[in-house]
Amino acid sequence: MALKITEECINCDVCEPQCPNEAISMGPEYYVIDPDRCTECVGHHDEPQCKVVCPVECIELHPQWNEGQDALMAKYRRLTGTA
């Protein structure tokens, strides 16, 4: 699954630079995650780095993006151009 940032986000700016896929950006009111780019850090790290650094724990699974590990790894390969 891709992740999403909830409205509890305090715009602290710590998650955006941690995303290896550049999936996090400032939205109209708070940070957002592009589900087409989010791999939950599969291929890069053992756990999602945005969740690790978030001080208010406002990052959760995106209910509309149900992806398994294989799909996340395929997305990682597409984004990084690796086989």
MODELLER restraints for C-alpha pairs under 7 A, 6 or more apart:
rsr = mdl.restraints
at = mdl.atoms
rsr.add(forms.Gaussian(group=physical.xy_distance, feature=features.Distance(at['CA:1:A'], at['CA:61:A']), mean=6.24, stdev=0.5))
rsr.add(forms.Gaussian(group=physical.xy_distance, feature=features.Distance(at['CA:1:A'], at['CA:62:A']), mean=6.35, stdev=0.5))
rsr.add(forms.Gaussian(group=physical.xy_distance, feature=features.Distance(at['CA:1:A'], at['CA:65:A']), mean=5.10, stdev=0.5))
rsr.add(forms.Gaussian(group=physical.xy_distance, feature=features.Distance(at['CA:1:A'], at['CA:66:A']), mean=4.59, stdev=0.5))
rsr.add(forms.Gaussian(group=physical.xy_distance, feature=features.Distance(at['CA:1:A'], at['CA:67:A']), mean=4.22, stdev=0.5))
rsr.add(forms.Gaussian(group=physical.xy_distance, feature=features.Distance(at['CA:1:A'], at['CA:68:A']), mean=6.43, stdev=0.5))
rsr.add(forms.Gaussian(group=physical.xy_distance, feature=features.Distance(at['CA:2:A'], at['CA:35:A']), mean=5.25, stdev=0.5))
rsr.add(forms.Gaussian(group=physical.xy_distance, feature=features.Distance(at['CA:2:A'], at['CA:38:A']), mean=5.34, stdev=0.5))
rsr.add(forms.Gaussian(group=physical.xy_distance, feature=features.Distance(at['CA:2:A'], at['CA:39:A']), mean=6.18, stdev=0.5))
rsr.add(forms.Gaussian(group=physical.xy_distance, feature=features.Distance(at['CA:2:A'], at['CA:40:A']), mean=6.20, stdev=0.5))
rsr.add(forms.Gaussian(group=physical.xy_distance, feature=features.Distance(at['CA:2:A'], at['CA:61:A']), mean=6.14, stdev=0.5))
rsr.add(forms.Gaussian(group=physical.xy_distance, feature=features.Distance(at['CA:2:A'], at['CA:62:A']), mean=5.48, stdev=0.5))
rsr.add(forms.Gaussian(group=physical.xy_distance, feature=features.Distance(at['CA:2:A'], at['CA:65:A']), mean=5.65, stdev=0.5))
rsr.add(forms.Gaussian(group=physical.xy_distance, feature=features.Distance(at['CA:3:A'], at['CA:33:A']), mean=6.76, stdev=0.5))
rsr.add(forms.Gaussian(group=physical.xy_distance, feature=features.Distance(at['CA:3:A'], at['CA:35:A']), mean=6.89, stdev=0.5))
rsr.add(forms.Gaussian(group=physical.xy_distance, feature=features.Distance(at['CA:3:A'], at['CA:38:A']), mean=6.76, stdev=0.5))
rsr.add(forms.Gaussian(group=physical.xy_distance, feature=features.Distance(at['CA:3:A'], at['CA:40:A']), mean=6.68, stdev=0.5))
rsr.add(forms.Gaussian(group=physical.xy_distance, feature=features.Distance(at['CA:3:A'], at['CA:59:A']), mean=6.58, stdev=0.5))
rsr.add(forms.Gaussian(group=physical.xy_distance, feature=features.Distance(at['CA:3:A'], at['CA:60:A']), mean=5.53, stdev=0.5))
rsr.add(forms.Gaussian(group=physical.xy_distance, feature=features.Distance(at['CA:3:A'], at['CA:61:A']), mean=4.46, stdev=0.5))
rsr.add(forms.Gaussian(group=physical.xy_distance, feature=features.Distance(at['CA:3:A'], at['CA:62:A']), mean=4.81, stdev=0.5))
rsr.add(forms.Gaussian(group=physical.xy_distance, feature=features.Distance(at['CA:4:A'], at['CA:32:A']), mean=6.64, stdev=0.5))
rsr.add(forms.Gaussian(group=physical.xy_distance, feature=features.Distance(at['CA:4:A'], at['CA:33:A']), mean=5.54, stdev=0.5))
rsr.add(forms.Gaussian(group=physical.xy_distance, feature=features.Distance(at['CA:4:A'], at['CA:59:A']), mean=5.60, stdev=0.5))
rsr.add(forms.Gaussian(group=physical.xy_distance, feature=features.Distance(at['CA:4:A'], at['CA:60:A']), mean=5.54, stdev=0.5))
rsr.add(forms.Gaussian(group=physical.xy_distance, feature=features.Distance(at['CA:4:A'], at['CA:61:A']), mean=6.05, stdev=0.5))
rsr.add(forms.Gaussian(group=physical.xy_distance, feature=features.Distance(at['CA:4:A'], at['CA:62:A']), mean=5.18, stdev=0.5))
rsr.add(forms.Gaussian(group=physical.xy_distance, feature=features.Distance(at['CA:5:A'], at['CA:31:A']), mean=6.69, stdev=0.5))
rsr.add(forms.Gaussian(group=physical.xy_distance, feature=features.Distance(at['CA:5:A'], at['CA:32:A']), mean=5.71, stdev=0.5))
rsr.add(forms.Gaussian(group=physical.xy_distance, feature=features.Distance(at['CA:5:A'], at['CA:33:A']), mean=6.61, stdev=0.5))
rsr.add(forms.Gaussian(group=physical.xy_distance, feature=features.Distance(at['CA:5:A'], at['CA:58:A']), mean=5.67, stdev=0.5))
rsr.add(forms.Gaussian(group=physical.xy_distance, feature=features.Distance(at['CA:5:A'], at['CA:59:A']), mean=4.50, stdev=0.5))
rsr.add(forms.Gaussian(group=physical.xy_distance, feature=features.Distance(at['CA:5:A'], at['CA:60:A']), mean=6.50, stdev=0.5))
rsr.add(forms.Gaussian(group=physical.xy_distance, feature=features.Distance(at['CA:6:A'], at['CA:58:A']), mean=5.30, stdev=0.5))
rsr.add(forms.Gaussian(group=physical.xy_distance, feature=features.Distance(at['CA:6:A'], at['CA:59:A']), mean=6.21, stdev=0.5))
rsr.add(forms.Gaussian(group=physical.xy_distance, feature=features.Distance(at['CA:8:A'], at['CA:58:A']), mean=5.66, stdev=0.5))
rsr.add(forms.Gaussian(group=physical.xy_distance, feature=features.Distance(at['CA:9:A'], at['CA:30:A']), mean=6.16, stdev=0.5))
rsr.add(forms.Gaussian(group=physical.xy_distance, feature=features.Distance(at['CA:9:A'], at['CA:58:A']), mean=5.77, stdev=0.5))
rsr.add(forms.Gaussian(group=physical.xy_distance, feature=features.Distance(at['CA:11:A'], at['CA:30:A']), mean=5.79, stdev=0.5))
rsr.add(forms.Gaussian(group=physical.xy_distance, feature=features.Distance(at['CA:11:A'], at['CA:31:A']), mean=6.48, stdev=0.5))
rsr.add(forms.Gaussian(group=physical.xy_distance, feature=features.Distance(at['CA:14:A'], at['CA:53:A']), mean=6.59, stdev=0.5))
rsr.add(forms.Gaussian(group=physical.xy_distance, feature=features.Distance(at['CA:14:A'], at['CA:54:A']), mean=6.88, stdev=0.5))
rsr.add(forms.Gaussian(group=physical.xy_distance, feature=features.Distance(at['CA:15:A'], at['CA:50:A']), mean=4.65, stdev=0.5))
rsr.add(forms.Gaussian(group=physical.xy_distance, feature=features.Distance(at['CA:15:A'], at['CA:53:A']), mean=6.39, stdev=0.5))
rsr.add(forms.Gaussian(group=physical.xy_distance, feature=features.Distance(at['CA:15:A'], at['CA:54:A']), mean=6.40, stdev=0.5))
rsr.add(forms.Gaussian(group=physical.xy_distance, feature=features.Distance(at['CA:16:A'], at['CA:24:A']), mean=5.17, stdev=0.5))
rsr.add(forms.Gaussian(group=physical.xy_distance, feature=features.Distance(at['CA:16:A'], at['CA:25:A']), mean=6.39, stdev=0.5))
rsr.add(forms.Gaussian(group=physical.xy_distance, feature=features.Distance(at['CA:18:A'], at['CA:49:A']), mean=5.98, stdev=0.5))
rsr.add(forms.Gaussian(group=physical.xy_distance, feature=features.Distance(at['CA:18:A'], at['CA:50:A']), mean=6.10, stdev=0.5))
rsr.add(forms.Gaussian(group=physical.xy_distance, feature=features.Distance(at['CA:19:A'], at['CA:49:A']), mean=6.60, stdev=0.5))
rsr.add(forms.Gaussian(group=physical.xy_distance, feature=features.Distance(at['CA:19:A'], at['CA:50:A']), mean=6.47, stdev=0.5))
rsr.add(forms.Gaussian(group=physical.xy_distance, feature=features.Distance(at['CA:21:A'], at['CA:37:A']), mean=6.08, stdev=0.5))
rsr.add(forms.Gaussian(group=physical.xy_distance, feature=features.Distance(at['CA:21:A'], at['CA:38:A']), mean=6.66, stdev=0.5))
rsr.add(forms.Gaussian(group=physical.xy_distance, feature=features.Distance(at['CA:23:A'], at['CA:33:A']), mean=5.35, stdev=0.5))
rsr.add(forms.Gaussian(group=physical.xy_distance, feature=features.Distance(at['CA:23:A'], at['CA:34:A']), mean=5.01, stdev=0.5))
rsr.add(forms.Gaussian(group=physical.xy_distance, feature=features.Distance(at['CA:23:A'], at['CA:37:A']), mean=5.06, stdev=0.5))
rsr.add(forms.Gaussian(group=physical.xy_distance, feature=features.Distance(at['CA:23:A'], at['CA:38:A']), mean=5.61, stdev=0.5))
rsr.add(forms.Gaussian(group=physical.xy_distance, feature=features.Distance(at['CA:24:A'], at['CA:31:A']), mean=6.65, stdev=0.5))
rsr.add(forms.Gaussian(group=physical.xy_distance, feature=features.Distance(at['CA:24:A'], at['CA:32:A']), mean=5.63, stdev=0.5))
rsr.add(forms.Gaussian(group=physical.xy_distance, feature=features.Distance(at['CA:24:A'], at['CA:33:A']), mean=4.51, stdev=0.5))
rsr.add(forms.Gaussian(group=physical.xy_distance, feature=features.Distance(at['CA:24:A'], at['CA:34:A']), mean=6.41, stdev=0.5))
rsr.add(forms.Gaussian(group=physical.xy_distance, feature=features.Distance(at['CA:25:A'], at['CA:31:A']), mean=5.52, stdev=0.5))
rsr.add(forms.Gaussian(group=physical.xy_distance, feature=features.Distance(at['CA:25:A'], at['CA:32:A']), mean=5.59, stdev=0.5))
rsr.add(forms.Gaussian(group=physical.xy_distance, feature=features.Distance(at['CA:25:A'], at['CA:33:A']), mean=6.60, stdev=0.5))
rsr.add(forms.Gaussian(group=physical.xy_distance, feature=features.Distance(at['CA:26:A'], at['CA:32:A']), mean=6.07, stdev=0.5))
rsr.add(forms.Gaussian(group=physical.xy_distance, feature=features.Distance(at['CA:39:A'], at['CA:72:A']), mean=5.03, stdev=0.5))
rsr.add(forms.Gaussian(group=physical.xy_distance, feature=features.Distance(at['CA:39:A'], at['CA:75:A']), mean=6.62, stdev=0.5))
rsr.add(forms.Gaussian(group=physical.xy_distance, feature=features.Distance(at['CA:39:A'], at['CA:76:A']), mean=6.21, stdev=0.5))
rsr.add(forms.Gaussian(group=physical.xy_distance, feature=features.Distance(at['CA:40:A'], at['CA:47:A']), mean=6.96, stdev=0.5))
rsr.add(forms.Gaussian(group=physical.xy_distance, feature=features.Distance(at['CA:40:A'], at['CA:48:A']), mean=4.90, stdev=0.5))
rsr.add(forms.Gaussian(group=physical.xy_distance, feature=features.Distance(at['CA:41:A'], at['CA:47:A']), mean=6.27, stdev=0.5))
rsr.add(forms.Gaussian(group=physical.xy_distance, feature=features.Distance(at['CA:41:A'], at['CA:48:A']), mean=5.00, stdev=0.5))
rsr.add(forms.Gaussian(group=physical.xy_distance, feature=features.Distance(at['CA:41:A'], at['CA:49:A']), mean=6.87, stdev=0.5))
rsr.add(forms.Gaussian(group=physical.xy_distance, feature=features.Distance(at['CA:42:A'], at['CA:72:A']), mean=6.37, stdev=0.5))
rsr.add(forms.Gaussian(group=physical.xy_distance, feature=features.Distance(at['CA:42:A'], at['CA:73:A']), mean=6.11, stdev=0.5))
rsr.add(forms.Gaussian(group=physical.xy_distance, feature=features.Distance(at['CA:42:A'], at['CA:76:A']), mean=6.88, stdev=0.5))
rsr.add(forms.Gaussian(group=physical.xy_distance, feature=features.Distance(at['CA:43:A'], at['CA:73:A']), mean=6.37, stdev=0.5))
rsr.add(forms.Gaussian(group=physical.xy_distance, feature=features.Distance(at['CA:43:A'], at['CA:76:A']), mean=6.22, stdev=0.5))
rsr.add(forms.Gaussian(group=physical.xy_distance, feature=features.Distance(at['CA:51:A'], at['CA:57:A']), mean=6.72, stdev=0.5))
rsr.add(forms.Gaussian(group=physical.xy_distance, feature=features.Distance(at['CA:51:A'], at['CA:59:A']), mean=5.98, stdev=0.5))
rsr.add(forms.Gaussian(group=physical.xy_distance, feature=features.Distance(at['CA:77:A'], at['CA:83:A']), mean=6.29, stdev=0.5))
